[in-house]
Amino acid sequence: MKFCNKYEELMQELGQKKLPCIGCRKLRNILESCRKQQNNGDGISNGASQNPCPVCDGTFFPLLLKEMSAVVRFFNKRAQILLDRHLASGCSKCFVWLEDRLVGNQITLIQECDNLVAYATINAIAMRRILKKYDKIHYSKQGQDFKSRSQNMQIEILQSPWLYELMAFHINLRDSNTDKLNASALLEGCSLVFNDAKPSLSIELVDLVKLDIHLTCSICLDTLFDPVSLSCGHFFCYMCACKAGSVSIIDGLKAAYPHKKCPVCREGGVYESAVYLEELHVLLKRSCPEYWEERRKLEKAERVQQAKEHWQSQAARFMGI
């Protein structure tokens, strides 16, 4: 129960109001109840088994799925609000600038970024530990299989594109600020690294959890330019994703048909909820200026041509030609 106590303490520290979280105690109680029934001979027998557990599968996995889905939704929403403030433009940018001057908002932003990453990390660890406990009690690999499927179910929070955006945001804010902001130990090692001229985001979190996110497009096999993440979690250049979805850059990815599949995992219906990785785009633009300028020039002609064809077709349709 030590981890449950630590988990609850950390969740309380992260927010004054109750945040969506994994009910560690409730899930552990379900497993302990199952263990007792097994010992009494009422449940499944000891030994390796891949069969569903008649005692707890009807409550354990549905409850974990429900709670982790709520955690991921909350995290994605909070991260999006934070990044929208940082990337505000027009009138919104003026209000944000004024608030920065009045209350030192950059400090607030970096602290909230730290808190969100800590929130994602502790919940990811909690899910891994409770699934490991499930496998230990049932002598099975169903917990491990559930974790492997969690990306497709969009509940693997450490593979959320919004987490990668927060990492890029942290690096951008840290490198662009002349007055060094105090970062938490959690994000201190967050960095953009290059291996054989290929960039990747790297961070080592607590409990030996290390993330290495390769920033190479799986279609053009080059460094991401104007990156987007499909709902399945795979990254592409925006123009590459548009070609894969058979849509023009004018219509955008939301115009892709539901049957269009991800070029990597072949999952369908992944274009409508694509996330535009603006902070990551800013980071790559600063870190690879020569490549970025060369790529911009190469794509400019194609973008102009697509725009021209789009408006010509619209004009022809309007004229009834």
VENKA-V581799 format. One record per pair of residues at least 24 apart in sequence whose ideal C-beta (glycine too) atoms are under 10 Angstrom apart, sorted by the first residue. I is the first residue (numbers start at 1). GAP is how many residues later the second one is. Records with the same first field share a line. If there is no record, write none. Layout:
I: GAP / GAP
This chain:
1: 24 / 27
3: 25 / 119 / 122 / 123 / 126 / 127 / 130 / 204
4: 24 / 122 / 125 / 126
6: 116 / 119 / 120
7: 115 / 116 / 118 / 119 / 122
10: 108 / 109 / 111 / 112 / 113 / 115 / 116
11: 107 / 108 / 111 / 112 / 115
13: 102 / 105 / 109
14: 100 / 101 / 102 / 104 / 105 / 108
15: 63 / 100 / 104
19: 51 / 52 / 55 / 56 / 59 / 96 / 100 / 104
20: 47 / 48 / 49 / 50 / 51 / 52 / 53 / 54 / 55 / 99 / 103
21: 46 / 47 / 49 / 50 / 53 / 98 / 101 / 102 / 105
22: 41 / 42 / 45 / 46 / 48 / 49 / 100 / 101 / 102 / 103 / 104 / 105 / 107 / 108
23: 40 / 41 / 43 / 44 / 103 / 107
24: 43 / 102 / 103 / 105 / 106 / 109
26: 33 / 34 / 37 / 38 / 41
27: 29 / 32 / 33 / 34 / 36 / 37 / 40 / 99 / 100 / 102 / 103 / 104 / 106 / 107
28: 101 / 102 / 105 / 106
29: 27
30: 25 / 26 / 27 / 28 / 29 / 30 / 33 / 34 / 100 / 104
31: 24 / 25 / 29 / 99 / 102 / 103 / 105 / 106 / 107
32: 24 / 101 / 105
33: 26
34: 25 / 26 / 100 / 103 / 104
35: 98 / 101 / 102 / 103
38: 99 / 100 / 101
43: 94 / 95
44: 93 / 94 / 95 / 96
45: 94
46: 91 / 92 / 93
47: 91 / 92 / 93
48: 90 / 91 / 92 / 93
49: 89 / 90 / 91 / 92 / 93
50: 88 / 89 / 90 / 91 / 92 / 95
51: 87 / 89 / 91
52: 86 / 88 / 90
53: 81 / 84 / 85 / 87 / 89
55: 83
56: 78 / 81 / 82
57: 77 / 81 / 85
60: 70 / 71 / 74 / 78 / 82 / 83 / 86
61: 70 / 73 / 81 / 82 / 85
64: 62 / 63 / 66 / 67 / 70 / 79 / 82 / 86 / 91
65: 81 / 85 / 88 / 90
66: 89
67: 56 / 59 / 60 / 88
68: 55 / 56 / 58 / 59 / 62 / 82 / 85 / 86 / 87 / 88 / 89
69: 84 / 85 / 86
70: 85
71: 48 / 49 / 51 / 52 / 53 / 55 / 56 / 84 / 86
72: 48 / 51 / 52 / 78 / 81 / 82 / 83 / 84 / 85 / 87 / 88 / 90
73: 81 / 82
74: 42 / 45 / 49 / 83
75: 41 / 42 / 44 / 45 / 48 / 82 / 85 / 87 / 88 / 91
76: 40 / 44 / 78 / 81 / 84 / 85 / 86 / 87 / 89 / 199
77: 85
78: 34 / 37 / 38 / 41 / 84 / 88
79: 33 / 34 / 37 / 38 / 40 / 41 / 81 / 82 / 83 / 84 / 85 / 86 / 87 / 90
80: 82 / 85 / 195
81: 31
82: 26 / 27 / 30 / 31 / 33 / 34 / 80 / 83 / 84 / 87
83: 26 / 30 / 79 / 82 / 83 / 85 / 86 / 194 / 195 / 196
84: 194
85: 24 / 27
86: 27 / 79 / 83 / 86 / 87 / 192 / 193 / 196
87: 78 / 82 / 85 / 191 / 192 / 195
106: 67 / 70 / 71 / 73 / 75
107: 72 / 74 / 75
109: 60 / 61 / 64 / 72
110: 59 / 60 / 63 / 64 / 67 / 71 / 72 / 73 / 74 / 77
111: 70 / 71 / 72 / 73
112: 54
113: 52 / 53 / 54 / 56 / 57 / 60 / 70 / 71 / 74
114: 52 / 56 / 68 / 69 / 70 / 71 / 72 / 73
115: 69 / 71
116: 46 / 47 / 50 / 53
117: 46 / 49 / 50 / 53 / 67 / 69 / 70 / 73 / 86 / 88
118: 66 / 68 / 69 / 87 / 88
119: 38
120: 37 / 38 / 40 / 42 / 43 / 46 / 85
121: 36 / 37 / 42 / 65 / 82 / 84 / 85 / 86 / 88 / 90
122: 35 / 83 / 84 / 85
123: 32 / 34 / 35
124: 26 / 31 / 32 / 33 / 34 / 35 / 36 / 39 / 81 / 83 / 85
125: 33 / 80 / 81 / 82 / 83 / 84
127: 28 / 29 / 30 / 31
128: 30 / 79 / 81
129: 78
151: 81 / 82 / 114 / 116
152: 79 / 80 / 81 / 113 / 115
154: 77 / 78 / 79 / 119
156: 77
158: 47 / 51 / 53
159: 52 / 54 / 70 / 73 / 74
160: 69 / 73 / 115
161: 52 / 66 / 67 / 68 / 69 / 70 / 72 / 73 / 74 / 113 / 114 / 115 / 116 / 119
162: 67 / 113 / 115 / 117
163: 38 / 40 / 48 / 50
164: 37 / 39 / 47 / 49 / 51 / 63 / 65 / 69 / 71 / 111 / 113 / 115 / 116
165: 62 / 64 / 110 / 111 / 112 / 113 / 114 / 115 / 116 / 118
166: 24 / 113
167: 24 / 25 / 34 / 35 / 36 / 44 / 46 / 112 / 113 / 116
168: 24 / 33 / 45 / 47 / 59 / 109 / 110 / 111 / 112 / 113 / 114 / 115 / 116
169: 109 / 110 / 111 / 113 / 114
170: 33 / 109 / 113
171: 30 / 32 / 108 / 109 / 111 / 112 / 115 / 116
172: 107 / 108 / 110 / 111 / 113 / 114 / 115
173: 106
175: 108 / 111 / 112
176: 106 / 110
192: 88 / 91 / 92 / 94 / 95 / 96
194: 29 / 93 / 94
197: 26 / 91 / 94
198: 24 / 25
199: 24 / 25 / 81 / 84 / 85 / 88 / 89 / 92
201: 79 / 82
213: 67
215: 62 / 65 / 68 / 69 / 72 / 73
217: 24 / 46
218: 26 / 44 / 45 / 46 / 47
219: 24 / 25 / 44 / 45
220: 75
222: 69 / 73
223: 61 / 64 / 65 / 68 / 69 / 72
224: 53 / 56 / 57 / 60 / 64 / 71
225: 56 / 59 / 60 / 63 / 66 / 67 / 69 / 70 / 71 / 73 / 74
226: 50 / 51 / 52 / 54 / 55 / 58 / 59 / 66 / 69 / 70 / 73
227: 48 / 49 / 50 / 51 / 52 / 53 / 54 / 56 / 57
228: 25 / 43 / 46 / 47 / 48 / 49 / 50 / 52 / 53
229: 41 / 44 / 45 / 46 / 47 / 48 / 51
230: 26 / 31 / 32 / 33 / 34 / 35 / 37 / 39 / 40 / 41 / 42 / 43 / 44 / 45
231: 31 / 36 / 38 / 39 / 40 / 41 / 42 / 43 / 44
232: 29 / 30 / 32 / 33 / 34 / 35 / 36 / 37 / 38 / 39 / 41 / 42
233: 29 / 31 / 32 / 34 / 37 / 42
234: 28 / 29 / 30 / 31 / 33 / 36
235: 29 / 40 / 42 / 45
236: 26 / 27 / 28 / 38
237: 58 / 62
238: 36 / 38 / 39 / 43 / 61 / 65
239: 56 / 59 / 60 / 63 / 64 / 67
241: 29 / 30 / 33
242: 29 / 64
244: 26 / 27
245: 25 / 26 / 27 / 29
246: 25
247: 24
248: 55 / 58 / 59 / 61 / 62 / 65
249: 50 / 53 / 54 / 57 / 58 / 61
250: 53 / 56 / 57 / 59 / 60 / 61 / 63 / 64
251: 55 / 59
252: 24
